[in-house]
Amino acid sequence: MKLTLKVGSMRSFHHPFALLLSALCLLGSLSGARAAPLPLMTWNIEGGESVPSALAARIEQALDSIGPVEVLVLQEIVSEAQVEAAAKAGGFDYWAISDFSPPVEVTNAWHKSLEVAVLSRRPIKSVAEWDTTGRKRNGDGHPPRTSARRVPTQELQVAIKDGDDPPPRGFLRVDLADGWTVYAVHWKSSRGKHCNAEDRASARQRERQAAGLAADAASALAAGRTIIVAGDYNIQAPGRVLRVGTNPNADCAPTQGRCEGLCGPGALDGYDDSIAILLAMDPSARLLSGELDATYLLRRFPGGAIDHILVAGPKADRLATATTPPVSGKHWQGSDHRPVITDEVETSP
């Protein structure tokens, strides 16, 4: 909620009591007001090859189509200049971008320089990232970048209990001013046919990405913050396809010849437990996008969305089931992914 005070109108009050009454009314309206709602959108914008001005135009068109949002989480951007242009086009005062990868000038390939970003109309209090690539001279291992240089940034050291090597991409964590913590993720994509060794290796990387995030989120949840995990998970929701597991404590391996992931207790648990790991973080955890239709548009995967929003914490019940805009064809506003959107459910005062 934005309040604008017009100096000219204040000058019409000449009596000191009138001035005091006006100030008390203003304070009362502020103290009684409910916090502004939190419409949030996550979108794999497929922006690796877009110049900043073109990406900004796509952001403007997208928000014209679906309406304004308070927080925008982006995947597949490659530069700070892109994020600055997107923030300006969308009217976001605050932003943060990860620094997982070397810049395109070093990699010479946009798909090797992918980053994630969070754009917000609310102040950002702090930013951190789990960058698993290590500190290298070519640009890796540096802290995330933000719109306000005074915002503290941090490189996280996250331990994964099972001793696995860390995955190639971690997460970006943005703490907002009012108790919300947003995690931006772009998990490992699937490779190979279901059940083969290559696809199981991809699933294992997603599980490690989820385990690292869950380990970090534990402290935020313990501090009473509400967390949102938004991005391109590259896997469908539990219960939508058989290879997706529902029990993170059962390390399922596909039975020989059962290449849709039928395994585990009762032959009902799949081998990819990445989302189940996040859902086990807290009893309040909810996957808002579990029933959505496909969000990746170039090829139709069975089982619906691979882009998701998950929420946990004391305000988790405020967020509505996610939606995604209709599309005809294989692109939405220039991307091969549709966005996923949620908002706070209206409650009685």
N, C-alpha and C positions, 0 to 999 in steps of 0.2 A: 504494500500500500504506500503510495506516495502522497505526501501532504505538501501543498505549496502555500506559503504565506506571502500575501501581497503587501508590501510596505505601505502603499497608498491607503489600503483599507485600515491598517493599524493606526495610521495617523488620525483617523476620524474619531478615535477614542481620546478625549481630552482629560477625563476624570481618572485619577489614579486607581479608584476602585474598579472602574470599567476595564482598565488595563489588566488588573489582577484577575478579575472574573474571566476575561478572555483567555488568559494564560492557564487558569485552572481548568477551563472547559477543554482546551487543547490537550492538556496532560491527561485528563480523564478519558478523552477519546483514544489516546495512545495506549493507556494502560488497559483499557477494556477491549481493545481490538484483538481479534485472533490473528495469529501470524499469517502472512500471505500464503496462499496455496502453492504447491510445488509441482506444477506440470513439468515433466521431464521426458526428454526424447533421446534415444540412442540410435545412431545411424552409422553404418559402414558406408562412407560417402564415396569410396573408390576414387580418392583424390590424388593418388600418387603422381599422376601425369598432368594435373591441372595447375595452371598458373594461378596465383592468389586471386586475381580479379575474377577469373572464371569460377573458381570455387565459391567466392563471395556471392556471385550472382545465383548460384545454385542454392546456397543457404537462404538467400532472400526469397527465392521462388518456393522453396520447401516450406518456410514459415508462413508465407502468404497462403499456401495450400492448406496447412493444418492448423494454423493459429500460433500465437506466441507461446513460448515455453520459458520456464524459469531457468532450467539447466539443460544444456545440450552436450551430449557425450559423443565424440566422433572417433571413428577408426579409419585407418588407411589415409592419413595425412602424413606429410613428410617434412614440413618446415614450419618454423615459427611465423614466417611471413604469411603463410596460408591461414594460420589460426588468427593472427591479427586482423586479416582482411575479413575472415568469417565473423569474428566478434563484432567488428564495426558494422557489417551488413546486417547482423541480427540484433544489434542493440545491446550486446553483452558488455558490461563494464569490466568483467574479470575473466581471466582464463589461465589455464595451465596446460603444458604439453610435456609429454614424456621425453626422455633422452635415452631410449633403448639402443638405438642403432647409429652407425656412422651416417653422415649426410650423403645425399645422392652424388655430390661431387667426388666423394671417396669411393662409394660402392659402384657407381655407374649403372645402377639398376634400382628403380624406385621400389620394387618389391623387396629389396634388401635394406630399405631405409624407413620402414613403416613405423609410425608412432600413433599414440592415442592422445586425446585431448578432452578437457572439460571446460566448457564455457558457461558462465553463470552471471545472473543479474544480482546475485547476493554476494556479499564480501567473502573472500577466501581467507581463512585464518592460517592454514598451513598446507604444504604439499609434500608428498613423499612418493618414492617409487622403489619397487623391487626390480632392479636392473641386474639380470643374471649374467650379462655378457662380460663383465669384468672391465677394469680400467685399461684402455689401450690408447696409443698415440693417435689412432685414426678417428677419434671422436667418441668412442664408447665410454661408458662408466661415469658420465658427468651427471650432476643433479638435474631434475626437471626444471623447466623454464616457466616463468610466470609473468603476468601482466604488471604486477607490482613488485619491484625488486626488494621491497622491505618484507615481503611474505617469506617466512622461513621455509627452506626446502631441505630435504633429507634423502640420503641414499640408505636404504634399509638392508639389513642383513637378516634374512629369514631362514630359519632352520627347517628342513623337511625331515620328519621323524624317521622315515624309512631309509634314509641314507642315500637316496637316489641323487644323481647329478641334477642340478637345477635345469628347468626348461629354458629354451632360447629367449622367451619373452616373459616378463613378469606382470606387473600391474602398476597403474598410476593411482595414487590415493589423494583425494582432495577433501579437506575438512572445511565445511562451510560454517558460517558464523552462528547458526541457530540449531546446532545439535545433529545435523545431517553430515554423514561422511559418504562420499561418492567414490567408488572404485571403477575405473575404466579399464576394460580388458579386451584383448584380441587374442583368443586362444589358438592353439595349433590346429590347422585345418586337417581334415581327414585325407588319407592317401590310401589307394589300393581298394580292393573289394572288401566288403564286410567279412570279417573273420580271418583274413589273411594276416601274415606277420607285420606287413607295413601298416595296416589299419590299426592293429593292436598296439603298435609302437606309438602311433599318433594319439591313441586313447590314453596311453600311459603318460605322455607329455601333458595332456590336458588335466589328468589327475594330479600331476605334480604342480601345475599352475594353480589348481583349485586348493590344494593342500597348503601352498605358500600363502595364498590370500586368506584362507581360514585361520592360519596361525597368526597373521597380522591383525585380522579383524577381531580376534578374541579380546584384545586390550580395548578396542573401541567400544565393543559391546559391554565390557565390564565397566567402562566409564559412563555408561548410560547413553551412548550415542546410537543413532539409528543409521544403519549402513544400507547403501544401494550398490549393487554390483551390476553394472550395465555394459553391454558391448556385444561383440561377435564371439559367441562361445564355440561356434563351429560344431555343435552337436545338438541333437534334438532333446526335448524334455523327457525325463523318466516316464515310462509308460507309453510313449508314442512309437518307439521302435524297439525291437527285441535286444539289440546289442547294447542299449543304454541301461546301465545297472541302477538298482534302487537301494542297494545295501553297501555302504562304503566299507563295512567290516568284512565283507565276503570278497576275496580277491579271485574273481571268477575268470576262468580260462575256457574258451569255447571247446565244446566236445568235438572230437574228430568227425568231420562231415556235417556238423550242425552250424552252418556258416551264417546264421542270422543271430548268433549270440546266445542261443539257448544253453544255459549252463547254470551253475550254482544250485542252491537249495530248491528242490522241486523243479529243476530245469527251467526256472523262470527269471533268473537274474542275468543281465547282460554284463559285458566286460568293461564298459566305460562308466565309471562311477564318479566322474568329475562333478556333475551337478549335484549328485547325492551327497558328496563331501560338503558342498556349501549348505545344502539344506539341513545337514546335521550340526551346523554351527550353533544353532540356538532354537529352542522350541517355537519362537516367533517367526522363523524363516519361511518365506513364501516365494515361490516362483510365479511371477505375475503373467508370464508369457507362455505358460505351458500348453494352452489350448489354441494358440494362434496357428493360422495357416502358414505356408512357406513364406519366408522372408528373403531367401536367396532365389533370384529370379532366372538365372541363366540355365539352370538345370533343376528339374523338380525332384527333390529328395522326398521319399516317403517320411511321414511323421511330423511335418510342419516346420515351425520356426527353428532357425539356428542362432538367431539374434534374440537376446533375452534381457529381462530386468528381474533381479532377485532382491528382496528386501528383508531385513531382520533388525530387531531392536524394539524399543518401547513405542515408536510411532509406526511400526510396520503395518498395523491394521488400517492406517489412514490412506494407504495407496490403493487405487482401484486396479482391477484386472486390466492388463495391458491391451492396447489395440494397435492395429497397423493399417495404413491407408490402402484403399483399393488401387489396383494397378492393372493396366492392360498392356501386354507386351513384356519385354525382358529387362526393362529399366524403369526406375522411378527417379525423376529429376536428375538424370544422368548417371545414376548408380545402379549396379547390379543387385543391390539390397534395398528392401523397403525398411523404413525406420520402425521402431517400436516405441510407443508412447504410453505414459501413465500420468495420473493426476491424483490429487488428494480427494478422497470421498468427502462430500459435504456432511458435516455433523451439526447437530443442534447446539446452539450457544449454551 
